[in-house]
């Protein structure tokens, strides 16, 4: 499970959405939204281990809204490529995700 989570983080290329629709769109290995939901649960459960395994890199939690979304609550993503933090919007498939807030994990 840990290896699969790290492979997923690598496939996400620095921006790992914790929203099942966006994760399935971002990472083709996930396949379906049902699988994405399971993978997100795994990631959240393994968060402390993941922080340890990538301790040489900074991990950030960002809140974002997808273009056209009328969701009341923003979605969350993990970002481990600091260059992506400089961007206001990130394109994920058909979605444009607008970053709202940024938090450094583990501090």
C-alpha positions in Angstrom: 0.0 0.0 0.0 2.8 2.4 0.8 4.6 1.7 -2.5 1.4 2.2 -4.4 0.8 5.5 -2.6 4.3 6.7 -3.4 3.9 5.7 -7.1 0.6 7.6 -7.2 2.4 10.7 -5.8 5.0 10.4 -8.5 2.4 10.0 -11.2 0.6 13.1 -9.8 3.6 15.1 -10.8 3.7 17.4 -7.7 0.0 18.0 -7.3 -2.1 15.2 -5.8 -5.8 16.0 -5.5 -7.7 14.4 -2.6 -11.0 14.7 -4.5 -12.0 11.5 -6.3 -13.0 13.1 -9.5 -9.9 15.2 -9.8 -7.6 12.3 -8.7 -9.1 10.0 -11.4 -8.5 12.7 -14.0 -5.0 13.5 -12.8 -3.7 9.9 -12.5 -4.7 7.5 -15.2 -3.5 4.5 -13.2 -6.4 5.1 -10.7 -9.0 4.4 -13.4 -12.3 5.1 -11.8 -13.7 7.4 -9.1 -14.5 4.4 -6.9 -10.8 3.4 -7.0 -9.8 7.0 -6.4 -12.0 7.1 -3.3 -10.1 4.0 -1.9 -6.7 5.5 -2.8 -7.5 8.8 -1.1 -8.5 6.9 2.1 -5.2 5.0 1.9 -3.2 8.2 1.4 -4.9 9.9 4.3 -4.3 6.9 6.5 -0.6 6.8 5.5 0.0 10.5 5.8 2.5 10.3 8.6 4.5 7.5 6.8 4.4 9.5 3.6 5.7 12.6 5.4 8.6 10.5 6.8 9.4 8.9 3.4 9.6 12.2 1.6 11.1 14.1 4.5 13.7 15.7 2.2 10.9 17.4 0.3 8.3 19.9 1.7 4.7 18.7 1.6 2.0 21.3 1.5 -1.8 21.0 1.8 -3.7 23.3 -0.4 -7.4 24.1 -0.6 -8.8 24.7 -4.1 -12.0 25.1 -6.1 -12.6 23.6 -9.5 -13.8 25.9 -12.3 -17.6 25.7 -12.6 -18.0 24.1 -9.2 -20.7 25.2 -6.9 -19.4 23.2 -4.0 -19.6 25.0 -0.7 -16.4 23.5 0.7 -13.1 23.7 -1.2 -11.3 20.5 -2.1 -7.8 19.6 -0.8 -4.7 18.5 -2.6 -1.2 17.7 -1.4 1.6 19.6 -3.2 5.2 18.5 -3.0 6.6 20.6 -5.9 7.1 24.1 -4.6 7.0 25.6 -8.1 3.3 24.7 -8.3 2.6 26.9 -5.3 3.5 29.9 -7.4 0.6 29.1 -9.8 -2.9 30.4 -9.2 -4.5 27.7 -11.3 -3.6 24.2 -12.2 -5.1 22.3 -15.1 -6.3 18.8 -14.4 -8.0 17.2 -17.4 -11.1 19.3 -18.2 -10.9 21.1 -14.9 -9.1 24.3 -13.9 -8.3 24.2 -10.2 -7.9 27.6 -8.5 -5.7 27.4 -5.4 -7.2 29.3 -2.4 -5.0 28.6 0.6 -1.7 26.8 1.3 -0.5 25.1 4.5 2.8 23.4 5.1 2.2 19.9 6.5 4.0 18.8 9.6 4.5 22.3 11.1 
